[in-house]
Amino acid sequence: MTKYFSSRAVAAALLLAALAGCAAVKAPDVAPSAPPSQSVADADRKLAQAAQQRAAAEAEFAASEQVCYTKFLVNRCLDTAREKRRLALAGLRVIEVEASRYKRQATVDERDRELARSEAEFKADEAKRAAEPPPPPREETAPAARKPTRDAAAERAGKAKKRAAQDQADAAKRADSVAAYEKRKRESEERQRKVEERKKARAAEAAAKK
């Protein structure tokens, strides 16, 4: 009798599981959407929140796995946990894609604006230069007038006369130097001769005393 009731209990449990599987038909997927970002700061905020929510979804799935392994219908529990994580990450992915695309477009727009400003400044500078009057021609300084030929000849003659006088003075100095050298040479030879004579006299006196 007990065996009969035990078999009926197992059959009832399997029937309930089957009915639960039929009831747990996956709802049709609905494409997630994200509100458009209004600024770069708004996009940064969305990306930061999505990163936090992604970490929370992964942590929740890891905890659900541990719980599922304690249940009778492990695979069904894991499938439910995986589906929940998939839906959560899909929604976060949409937010991340939208925010990242907004930031890239904002960078491109800022670069285009900067190029437009630079081009406008260049054109304004070119227009300003074109409107300015040309600078006046530079006056060339006239070369100094040459001295008359007579003055140049007189100047050359004066220089030649000074050179001749300087040459005569130099020659006189050289002659004086030669004369002084010859005098010193004669005096040196005379002193040397007297020294030799004294040596000979002392040698003769020494020989006579022997």
Summary of the structure (lengths in Angstrom):
residues: 210
radius of gyration: 60.8
end to end distance: 177.2
largest distance: 179.4
contacts: 416
relative contact order: 0.05
helix: 81%
strand: 0%
